[in-house]
């Protein structure tokens, strides 16, 4: 190894260490802000007092009954959507891929709408399976549509167009169904905006095992995905089982995006923005991208949620709307760049 190669590797490790430090600090700060801000703002001292002394005070009641469950939900769904985005970008070799843009969230939301129409109510033990089925079906359909006539491959632009079209169709049908019977779909209308305020903690615990399996699959696949990024032929020559990697990847995306959507509705652009930011300091190594996305995505979700509480006071703006307002300009900037960050 030459001196230049050694210097480059040391520089990369330094960037990764700095990036991890910034992410960890950002996550701690985001958690503190999430616990402190809301309809009734709390000082850091009141938050600390409420955490350590569950004495029945107003601050303690606010922190334990409202802020902590909400913060946990934000961390869980943020990690789910962030890793799902990193995974789907690696699988499709498409830097513009995202569970929201490719219609995965819309597929899960449409299936949940069907489930609510059949069973009534919002029992997560029932509609979680609808979310998984809808996410898987949308993922497969978008890839098949995007790769039609392309010998099994699809360009980034084609996949995005197919995903946007799929999301528009499914979202339109879901909206039509909710208008037909507004009483049955009352809670679903707010859920579809992407809110972490309505999700109960016991619902999060029931979905967490599925998200854990999806995250574990993503971490296991991170090594083979580095080979897939080089192209199918070279990956096969390196001993990577292409079909198995893609099938397991689709399962992981289904569990992560479907589970996250079942909890909070679709929160778009998290899976698009976070992997790009992470890639600035990790480089193209999928092991680092996936692991860091799991830590960085909750920061975005929690900060967006805090902004929604502050800007919408005395009410609030759903986190999905705030993230979309941030993500749309980011998407335009990514599209206009001549060279997006490499996968």
C-alpha positions as a Markdown table, in Angstrom:
| # | Residue | x | y | z |
|---|---|---|---|---|
| 1 | Unk | 0.0 | 0.0 | 0.0 |
| 2 | Unk | 1.4 | 3.4 | -1.0 |
| 3 | Unk | 1.6 | 6.4 | 1.2 |
| 4 | Unk | -1.2 | 8.1 | -0.8 |
| 5 | Unk | -3.5 | 5.1 | -0.3 |
| 6 | Unk | -2.7 | 5.1 | 3.4 |
| 7 | Unk | -3.4 | 8.8 | 3.7 |
| 8 | Unk | -6.7 | 8.4 | 1.8 |
| 9 | Unk | -7.9 | 5.6 | 4.1 |
| 10 | Unk | -6.9 | 7.5 | 7.2 |
| 11 | Unk | -8.9 | 10.5 | 5.8 |
| 12 | Unk | -11.9 | 8.4 | 5.2 |
| 13 | Unk | -11.8 | 6.9 | 8.7 |
| 14 | Unk | -11.5 | 10.4 | 10.1 |
| 15 | Unk | -14.6 | 11.6 | 8.1 |
| 16 | Unk | -16.6 | 8.6 | 9.3 |
| 17 | Unk | -15.6 | 9.2 | 12.9 |
| 18 | Unk | -16.5 | 12.8 | 12.7 |
| 19 | Unk | -19.8 | 12.0 | 11.0 |
| 20 | Unk | -20.8 | 9.5 | 13.6 |
| 21 | Unk | -20.0 | 12.0 | 16.4 |
| 22 | Unk | -22.1 | 14.6 | 14.7 |
| 23 | Unk | -25.0 | 12.1 | 14.2 |
| 24 | Unk | -24.8 | 11.0 | 17.8 |
| 25 | Unk | -24.8 | 14.6 | 19.1 |
| 26 | Unk | -27.7 | 15.5 | 16.8 |
| 27 | Unk | -29.7 | 12.5 | 18.0 |
| 28 | Unk | -29.3 | 13.4 | 21.6 |
| 29 | Unk | -30.2 | 17.1 | 20.9 |
| 30 | Unk | -33.2 | 16.0 | 18.8 |
| 31 | Unk | -34.5 | 13.8 | 21.7 |
| 32 | Unk | -34.1 | 16.6 | 24.2 |
| 33 | Unk | -36.0 | 19.0 | 21.9 |
| 34 | Unk | -38.7 | 16.4 | 21.4 |
| 35 | Unk | -39.2 | 16.1 | 25.1 |
| 36 | Unk | -39.1 | 19.8 | 25.7 |
| 37 | Unk | -41.2 | 21.4 | 23.0 |
| 38 | Unk | -45.0 | 21.1 | 22.5 |
| 39 | Unk | -48.2 | 22.9 | 23.4 |
| 40 | Unk | -46.7 | 23.3 | 26.9 |
| 41 | Unk | -43.0 | 24.0 | 26.5 |
| 42 | Unk | -40.7 | 22.7 | 29.2 |
| 43 | Unk | -37.3 | 23.9 | 30.3 |
| 44 | Unk | -34.4 | 21.4 | 30.3 |
| 45 | Unk | -34.6 | 21.4 | 34.1 |
| 46 | Unk | -38.3 | 20.5 | 34.0 |
| 47 | Unk | -37.6 | 17.7 | 31.5 |
| 48 | Unk | -34.9 | 16.3 | 33.8 |
| 49 | Unk | -37.1 | 16.6 | 36.8 |
| 50 | Unk | -40.0 | 14.9 | 35.0 |
| 51 | Unk | -37.7 | 12.0 | 33.8 |
| 52 | Unk | -36.3 | 11.2 | 37.2 |
| 53 | Unk | -39.2 | 12.0 | 39.5 |
| 54 | Unk | -42.5 | 10.5 | 38.5 |
| 55 | Unk | -44.3 | 12.3 | 41.3 |
| 56 | Unk | -47.5 | 13.2 | 39.5 |
| 57 | Unk | -46.4 | 16.7 | 38.6 |
| 58 | Unk | -47.6 | 18.3 | 35.4 |
| 59 | Unk | -44.1 | 18.2 | 33.8 |
| 60 | Unk | -43.8 | 14.5 | 34.7 |
| 61 | Unk | -47.2 | 13.7 | 33.3 |
| 62 | Unk | -46.4 | 15.5 | 30.0 |
| 63 | Unk | -43.0 | 13.8 | 29.6 |
| 64 | Unk | -44.1 | 10.3 | 30.4 |
| 65 | Unk | -47.6 | 10.2 | 28.9 |
| 66 | Unk | -47.0 | 12.2 | 25.8 |
| 67 | Unk | -43.5 | 13.2 | 24.9 |
| 68 | Unk | -41.6 | 9.9 | 25.6 |
| 69 | Unk | -44.0 | 7.7 | 23.6 |
| 70 | Unk | -43.9 | 10.2 | 20.7 |
| 71 | Unk | -40.2 | 10.4 | 20.8 |
| 72 | Unk | -39.8 | 6.6 | 20.7 |
| 73 | Unk | -42.2 | 6.4 | 17.8 |
| 74 | Unk | -40.2 | 9.0 | 15.9 |
| 75 | Unk | -36.9 | 7.2 | 16.5 |
| 76 | Unk | -38.4 | 3.8 | 15.4 |
| 77 | Unk | -40.1 | 5.0 | 12.2 |
| 78 | Unk | -37.2 | 7.3 | 11.3 |
| 79 | Unk | -34.8 | 4.4 | 11.4 |
| 80 | Unk | -37.2 | 2.2 | 9.4 |
| 81 | Unk | -37.7 | 4.7 | 6.6 |
| 82 | Unk | -34.0 | 5.8 | 6.5 |
| 83 | Unk | -32.7 | 2.2 | 6.2 |
| 84 | Unk | -35.5 | 1.3 | 3.7 |
| 85 | Unk | -34.4 | 4.2 | 1.6 |
| 86 | Unk | -30.7 | 3.3 | 1.8 |
| 87 | Unk | -31.5 | -0.3 | 1.0 |
| 88 | Unk | -33.8 | 0.4 | -2.0 |
| 89 | Unk | -31.2 | 2.8 | -3.4 |
| 90 | Unk | -28.5 | 0.1 | -3.2 |
| 91 | Unk | -30.8 | -2.6 | -4.7 |
| 92 | Unk | -31.9 | -0.5 | -7.7 |
| 93 | Unk | -28.6 | 1.4 | -8.0 |
| 94 | Unk | -30.8 | 4.5 | -8.2 |
| 95 | Unk | -29.7 | 7.5 | -6.2 |
| 96 | Unk | -33.2 | 9.0 | -6.4 |
| 97 | Unk | -35.0 | 5.9 | -5.0 |
| 98 | Unk | -37.1 | 6.3 | -1.9 |
| 99 | Unk | -40.0 | 4.2 | -0.4 |
| 100 | Unk | -42.2 | 7.3 | -0.9 |
| 101 | Unk | -41.1 | 8.2 | -4.5 |
| 102 | Unk | -41.3 | 4.5 | -5.6 |
| 103 | Unk | -44.8 | 4.0 | -4.4 |
| 104 | Unk | -43.9 | 1.6 | -1.6 |
| 105 | Unk | -45.5 | 3.8 | 1.1 |
| 106 | Unk | -48.5 | 4.4 | -1.1 |
| 107 | Unk | -48.9 | 0.7 | -1.7 |
| 108 | Unk | -48.9 | 0.0 | 2.1 |
| 109 | Unk | -51.3 | 2.9 | 2.7 |
| 110 | Unk | -53.7 | 1.7 | 0.0 |
| 111 | Unk | -53.7 | -1.8 | 1.5 |
| 112 | Unk | -54.3 | -0.4 | 5.0 |
| 113 | Unk | -57.3 | 1.6 | 3.6 |
| 114 | Unk | -58.7 | -1.7 | 2.2 |
| 115 | Unk | -58.1 | -3.4 | 5.5 |
| 116 | Unk | -59.9 | -0.6 | 7.4 |
| 117 | Unk | -62.8 | -0.8 | 5.0 |
| 118 | Unk | -63.1 | -4.5 | 5.5 |
| 119 | Unk | -62.7 | -4.7 | 9.3 |
| 120 | Unk | -63.4 | -1.2 | 10.4 |
| 121 | Unk | -61.4 | 0.6 | 13.1 |
| 122 | Unk | -57.6 | 1.0 | 13.2 |
| 123 | Unk | -56.5 | -2.2 | 14.9 |
| 124 | Unk | -52.8 | -2.5 | 14.1 |
| 125 | Unk | -52.8 | -6.3 | 14.7 |
| 126 | Unk | -55.0 | -6.6 | 11.7 |
| 127 | Unk | -53.9 | -4.0 | 9.3 |
| 128 | Unk | -50.1 | -4.5 | 9.7 |
| 129 | Unk | -50.4 | -7.5 | 7.4 |
| 130 | Unk | -52.2 | -5.4 | 4.8 |
| 131 | Unk | -49.4 | -2.9 | 5.0 |
| 132 | Unk | -46.8 | -5.6 | 4.4 |
| 133 | Unk | -48.7 | -7.0 | 1.4 |
| 134 | Unk | -49.3 | -3.6 | -0.1 |
| 135 | Unk | -45.6 | -2.6 | 0.3 |
| 136 | Unk | -44.4 | -5.8 | -1.3 |
| 137 | Unk | -46.8 | -5.6 | -4.2 |
| 138 | Unk | -46.0 | -2.0 | -4.9 |
| 139 | Unk | -42.3 | -2.7 | -4.8 |
| 140 | Unk | -42.5 | -5.5 | -7.3 |
| 141 | Unk | -45.0 | -3.7 | -9.6 |
| 142 | Unk | -42.9 | -0.6 | -9.8 |
| 143 | Unk | -39.8 | -2.5 | -10.6 |
| 144 | Unk | -41.6 | -4.6 | -13.3 |
| 145 | Unk | -43.1 | -1.5 | -14.9 |
| 146 | Unk | -39.9 | 0.5 | -14.7 |
| 147 | Unk | -37.8 | -2.4 | -16.3 |
| 148 | Unk | -40.4 | -3.4 | -19.0 |
| 149 | Unk | -38.5 | -3.7 | -22.3 |
| 150 | Unk | -35.2 | -3.0 | -20.6 |
| 151 | Unk | -34.0 | -6.6 | -20.2 |
| 152 | Unk | -34.7 | -6.6 | -16.5 |
| 153 | Unk | -33.0 | -3.3 | -15.7 |
| 154 | Unk | -34.5 | 0.2 | -15.2 |
| 155 | Unk | -33.0 | 3.6 | -15.3 |
| 156 | Unk | -33.3 | 5.8 | -12.3 |
| 157 | Unk | -35.6 | 8.2 | -14.1 |
| 158 | Unk | -37.9 | 5.4 | -15.3 |
| 159 | Unk | -38.2 | 3.9 | -11.8 |
| 160 | Unk | -39.0 | 7.3 | -10.3 |
| 161 | Unk | -41.7 | 7.9 | -13.0 |
| 162 | Unk | -43.2 | 4.5 | -12.5 |
| 163 | Unk | -43.2 | 5.0 | -8.7 |
| 164 | Unk | -44.7 | 8.5 | -8.9 |
| 165 | Unk | -47.4 | 7.2 | -11.2 |
| 166 | Unk | -48.1 | 4.2 | -8.9 |
| 167 | Unk | -48.3 | 6.4 | -5.8 |
| 168 | Unk | -50.6 | 8.8 | -7.6 |
| 169 | Unk | -53.0 | 6.1 | -8.6 |
| 170 | Unk | -53.1 | 4.3 | -5.3 |
| 171 | Unk | -53.3 | 7.6 | -3.4 |
| 172 | Unk | -56.2 | 8.7 | -5.5 |
| 173 | Unk | -58.1 | 5.5 | -5.0 |
| 174 | Unk | -57.4 | 5.7 | -1.2 |
| 175 | Unk | -58.7 | 9.3 | -1.1 |
| 176 | Unk | -61.8 | 8.3 | -3.1 |
| 177 | Unk | -62.6 | 5.5 | -0.6 |
| 178 | Unk | -62.2 | 7.8 | 2.4 |
| 179 | Unk | -64.6 | 10.3 | 0.8 |
| 180 | Unk | -67.3 | 7.6 | 0.2 |
| 181 | Unk | -67.4 | 6.6 | 3.9 |
| 182 | Unk | -65.8 | 9.4 | 6.0 |
| 183 | Unk | -67.1 | 8.0 | 9.3 |
| 184 | Unk | -65.3 | 4.7 | 8.8 |
| 185 | Unk | -62.1 | 6.3 | 7.6 |
| 186 | Unk | -62.1 | 9.3 | 10.1 |
| 187 | Unk | -58.8 | 8.4 | 11.8 |
| 188 | Unk | -57.3 | 7.2 | 8.6 |
| 189 | Unk | -57.4 | 10.7 | 7.1 |
| 190 | Unk | -55.0 | 12.1 | 9.7 |
| 191 | Unk | -52.9 | 8.9 | 9.7 |
| 192 | Unk | -52.3 | 9.3 | 6.0 |
| 193 | Unk | -50.6 | 12.7 | 6.5 |
| 194 | Unk | -47.8 | 11.0 | 8.3 |
| 195 | Unk | -48.2 | 11.8 | 12.0 |
| 196 | Unk | -46.4 | 10.3 | 15.0 |
| 197 | Unk | -48.7 | 11.9 | 17.5 |
| 198 | Unk | -51.6 | 9.4 | 17.1 |
| 199 | Unk | -49.5 | 6.2 | 17.4 |
| 200 | Unk | -49.7 | 4.5 | 20.8 |
| 201 | Unk | -46.7 | 2.9 | 22.4 |
| 202 | Unk | -48.2 | -0.6 | 22.6 |
| 203 | Unk | -48.8 | -0.4 | 18.8 |
| 204 | Unk | -45.1 | 0.4 | 18.4 |
| 205 | Unk | -44.0 | -2.6 | 20.5 |
| 206 | Unk | -46.2 | -4.9 | 18.4 |
| 207 | Unk | -44.6 | -3.7 | 15.1 |
| 208 | Unk | -41.0 | -3.4 | 16.5 |
| 209 | Unk | -40.1 | -7.2 | 16.0 |
| 210 | Unk | -40.9 | -6.8 | 12.2 |
| 211 | Unk | -38.8 | -3.7 | 12.0 |
| 212 | Unk | -36.0 | -5.4 | 13.9 |
| 213 | Unk | -36.0 | -8.3 | 11.4 |
| 214 | Unk | -36.0 | -5.9 | 8.5 |
| 215 | Unk | -33.0 | -3.9 | 10.0 |
| 216 | Unk | -31.1 | -7.2 | 10.6 |
| 217 | Unk | -31.7 | -8.3 | 7.0 |
| 218 | Unk | -30.4 | -4.9 | 5.8 |
| 219 | Unk | -27.3 | -5.2 | 7.9 |
| 220 | Unk | -26.7 | -8.8 | 6.6 |
| 221 | Unk | -27.2 | -7.7 | 3.0 |
| 222 | Unk | -24.9 | -4.6 | 3.3 |
| 223 | Unk | -21.8 | -6.6 | 2.3 |
| 224 | Unk | -23.3 | -8.3 | -0.8 |
| 225 | Unk | -24.8 | -4.9 | -1.8 |
| 226 | Unk | -21.3 | -3.5 | -2.2 |
| 227 | Unk | -20.8 | -6.1 | -4.9 |
| 228 | Unk | -24.2 | -5.4 | -6.5 |
| 229 | Unk | -23.2 | -1.8 | -6.9 |
| 230 | Unk | -20.4 | -2.9 | -9.3 |
| 231 | Unk | -22.9 | -4.5 | -11.6 |
| 232 | Unk | -24.6 | -7.9 | -11.8 |
| 233 | Unk | -21.9 | -9.6 | -13.9 |
| 234 | Unk | -19.0 | -8.5 | -11.6 |
| 235 | Unk | -21.0 | -9.2 | -8.5 |
| 236 | Unk | -21.7 | -12.8 | -9.7 |
| 237 | Unk | -18.0 | -13.2 | -10.5 |
| 238 | Unk | -17.2 | -12.1 | -6.9 |
| 239 | Unk | -19.5 | -14.9 | -5.6 |
| 240 | Unk | -22.6 | -12.8 | -4.7 |
| 241 | Unk | -25.9 | -14.6 | -5.2 |
| 242 | Unk | -27.8 | -11.8 | -7.0 |
| 243 | Unk | -31.3 | -13.2 | -6.9 |
| 244 | Unk | -31.1 | -14.1 | -3.2 |
| 245 | Unk | -29.8 | -10.7 | -2.4 |
| 246 | Unk | -32.6 | -9.0 | -4.2 |
| 247 | Unk | -35.3 | -11.2 | -2.8 |
| 248 | Unk | -34.1 | -10.7 | 0.8 |
| 249 | Unk | -33.7 | -7.0 | 0.0 |
| 250 | Unk | -37.3 | -6.7 | -1.1 |
| 251 | Unk | -38.4 | -8.5 | 2.1 |
| 252 | Unk | -36.4 | -6.1 | 4.2 |
| 253 | Unk | -37.8 | -3.1 | 2.4 |
| 254 | Unk | -41.3 | -4.5 | 2.8 |
| 255 | Unk | -40.9 | -5.0 | 6.6 |
| 256 | Unk | -39.3 | -1.6 | 7.1 |
| 257 | Unk | -41.5 | 0.6 | 4.9 |
| 258 | Unk | -44.6 | -1.5 | 5.5 |
| 259 | Unk | -44.1 | -1.4 | 9.3 |
| 260 | Unk | -43.3 | 2.2 | 9.4 |
| 261 | Unk | -46.3 | 3.2 | 7.2 |
| 262 | Unk | -48.6 | 1.0 | 9.4 |
| 263 | Unk | -47.5 | 3.0 | 12.4 |
| 264 | Unk | -47.5 | 6.6 | 11.2 |
| 265 | Unk | -48.6 | 6.7 | 7.6 |
| 266 | Unk | -46.1 | 7.4 | 4.8 |
| 267 | Unk | -43.4 | 9.9 | 5.6 |
| 268 | Unk | -41.8 | 10.6 | 2.3 |
| 269 | Unk | -38.3 | 11.9 | 1.5 |
| 270 | Unk | -36.7 | 10.5 | 4.7 |
| 271 | Unk | -35.3 | 7.6 | 2.8 |
| 272 | Unk | -34.1 | 9.9 | 0.0 |
| 273 | Unk | -32.4 | 12.6 | 2.0 |
| 274 | Unk | -30.7 | 10.7 | 4.8 |
| 275 | Unk | -28.6 | 8.2 | 2.7 |
| 276 | Unk | -27.4 | 11.1 | 0.6 |
| 277 | Unk | -26.2 | 13.1 | 3.6 |
| 278 | Unk | -24.7 | 10.0 | 5.2 |
| 279 | Unk | -22.9 | 9.1 | 2.0 |
| 280 | Unk | -21.0 | 12.4 | 2.1 |
| 281 | Unk | -18.8 | 11.1 | 4.9 |
| 282 | Unk | -19.1 | 7.3 | 4.7 |
| 283 | Unk | -18.3 | 6.9 | 1.1 |
| 284 | Unk | -20.0 | 4.2 | -1.0 |
| 285 | Unk | -19.7 | 1.4 | 1.6 |
| 286 | Unk | -23.2 | 0.1 | 2.1 |
| 287 | Unk | -22.3 | -1.2 | 5.6 |
| 288 | Unk | -21.6 | 2.3 | 6.8 |
| 289 | Unk | -24.5 | 3.9 | 4.9 |
| 290 | Unk | -27.1 | 1.5 | 6.3 |
| 291 | Unk | -25.8 | 1.7 | 9.8 |
| 292 | Unk | -25.5 | 5.5 | 9.8 |
| 293 | Unk | -28.9 | 6.0 | 8.1 |
| 294 | Unk | -30.5 | 4.1 | 11.0 |
| 295 | Unk | -29.1 | 6.7 | 13.4 |
| 296 | Unk | -29.4 | 9.8 | 11.3 |
| 297 | Unk | -33.0 | 9.4 | 10.0 |
| 298 | Unk | -34.5 | 9.7 | 13.5 |
| 299 | Unk | -32.8 | 13.1 | 13.8 |
| 300 | Unk | -34.7 | 14.3 | 10.7 |
| 301 | Unk | -38.0 | 12.9 | 11.9 |
| 302 | Unk | -37.7 | 14.3 | 15.4 |
| 303 | Unk | -36.6 | 17.7 | 14.3 |
| 304 | Unk | -39.4 | 17.9 | 11.7 |
| 305 | Unk | -41.9 | 16.9 | 14.4 |
| 306 | Unk | -40.6 | 19.7 | 16.8 |
| 307 | Unk | -40.8 | 22.2 | 14.0 |
| 308 | Unk | -44.4 | 21.1 | 13.3 |
| 309 | Unk | -45.3 | 21.6 | 17.0 |
| 310 | Unk | -43.7 | 25.1 | 17.1 |
| 311 | Unk | -45.0 | 26.4 | 13.7 |
| 312 | Unk | -48.5 | 25.0 | 14.2 |
| 313 | Unk | -49.0 | 26.1 | 17.8 |
| 314 | Unk | -51.4 | 25.9 | 19.5 |
| 315 | Unk | -52.1 | 22.9 | 17.3 |
| 316 | Unk | -49.4 | 21.2 | 15.2 |
| 317 | Unk | -48.4 | 20.3 | 11.7 |
| 318 | Unk | -48.0 | 16.6 | 11.0 |
| 319 | Unk | -44.4 | 15.5 | 10.6 |
| 320 | Unk | -45.0 | 14.0 | 7.1 |
| 321 | Unk | -46.0 | 17.5 | 5.8 |
| 322 | Unk | -42.9 | 19.2 | 7.4 |
| 323 | Unk | -40.6 | 16.6 | 5.9 |
| 324 | Unk | -42.2 | 16.9 | 2.5 |
| 325 | Unk | -41.7 | 20.7 | 2.7 |
| 326 | Unk | -38.0 | 20.1 | 3.4 |
| 327 | Unk | -37.6 | 17.2 | 1.0 |
| 328 | Unk | -39.2 | 18.7 | -2.2 |
| 329 | Unk | -36.4 | 21.4 | -2.6 |
| 330 | Unk | -33.8 | 18.7 | -1.8 |
| 331 | Unk | -35.2 | 16.4 | -4.5 |
| 332 | Unk | -35.1 | 19.3 | -7.0 |
| 333 | Unk | -31.5 | 20.0 | -6.1 |
| 334 | Unk | -30.5 | 16.4 | -6.5 |
| 335 | Unk | -32.2 | 16.1 | -9.9 |
| 336 | Unk | -30.4 | 19.3 | -11.1 |
| 337 | Unk | -27.0 | 18.1 | -10.0 |
| 338 | Unk | -24.9 | 16.7 | -12.8 |
| 339 | Unk | -23.4 | 14.1 | -10.6 |
| 340 | Unk | -25.3 | 12.7 | -7.7 |
| 341 | Unk | -23.4 | 11.0 | -4.9 |
| 342 | Unk | -22.2 | 7.6 | -5.9 |
| 343 | Unk | -23.7 | 4.4 | -4.7 |
